């Protein structure tokens, strides 16, 4: 049901453009329905936003570590 999932996935990435998982699934849906260039574009978005999410998580973890160290001193 790849073709049927495309409108829902397109809506998901419009509502939350940095949602890397939606870009990934949209890329797969495009690829499976023969829209290989669109799939490649979505995969690039997925990589970009996935990297951004990891960097954001790393930053939050550093803040927690700093807080814990400050509390112990």
N, C-alpha and C positions, 0 to 999 in steps of 0.2 A: 504494500500500500504506500509505496514511496511517493507516487504522484499525488495522492490524496493528502499526504502530510505536508507538502510544500507550502500551501497557503498558511497553515497554522505556524509553521516554523518561520516563514517570512514575517508574520505578524509578531512573533516572539522577539525577533531581532530588531524590529522597528520599535517595539515597546521598551526594550532594554538592549541598547546597541552593544553594550560591553559584556553580554551574556555569552561567554565563549562556548558553552556546551550547545546552545541553540545554533550557533554558527557551525559547529562541528556536524551536528545532525542535518542541518540544511545542506552542507557540503556533500554529505553522503547521499542525501535524497536527490540532489542535482546530479551527482555522478551516476547514480543508479538509473536515472531517467534520461541519460544521454546528454545532459547539459554540463559537460566536463569543464568548460571555461568558467561557468558560474560556480561550479564546485570548487575549482582552484581558487577563485576569488574569496569564497567563503572560508576556505581553509586558511588563507592568509589572515583573515580577520580573526579566526579562531586562535591562531598562533599568537597574534598581537595581544589579544585580550587575555589569553591564558597567561602569557608572560607578565602582563600588567597585574593580574590577580595574584600571581605568585610574589611579585615585588611588593604589593600592598600587604599581603600576609606576612612577608618577612619583616616589613617595617613595623607592623603591629606587634610581632613577636619580640622585636628589639625593644620596643617601648615597654612591653611587659617585663622583660629582663631588667631593664633600667629601673623600673618601678620596684621590682623585688629587691634588687641590689640596694637601692636607696632606702628601702624600709628596713633592711637588715643592718644598715650602718648607723 
